[in-house]
Amino acid sequence: MNTYVKVQQADTQEHFIVSLHFSENQLRLVRNRGFKRPIIENLQRNKIKHLLISDLLGCPTISFFYQDRRYTFYQCGPAVIDYLKENLAA
């Protein structure tokens, strides 16, 4: 599934469109960069902390902390937040 994500770390924040996939105990985020190799992040589910499911101005969001970063996912496409809830809140 493709969605929009904001990644915050210390004094920086970046915004990306990512493809996300769950497998066994990890969440894989793939950020395509045209002709360059994609950037792939594998987040271990057991290291995801402070899961927050909320609604921002009518847009469902899910955020969590992973190591020293905060990830915020926005509803951008059908059932993205439901897919994340199903796999992270279980």
C-alpha positions, 0 to 999 in steps of 0.5 A: 500500500502507498501512503504519505508519511512524516518522519521527525528526528530532533530538529528535522522533519521529512515528508515522503510517499512510501510503499508499506508492507508487513512481513512476520515481525517487521514493517518495511517502508520503501521510498522510490527515487526515480532511477536511483535505488529505492530507500528501504527501511525495515522497522521491527514491530517489537521496537515500535513504541507509543502507538497513537491512532488519532484524527487530524482535521478529519484525516485519520492518522497513526503515529509511533516512535521507532528508535529516535524517530517519530513516524506519522502516517496519513490516510492517503488511499483506501484503507491505509490506516485500517491496514496499519491498525490491523497490523500494529495494534494487534 
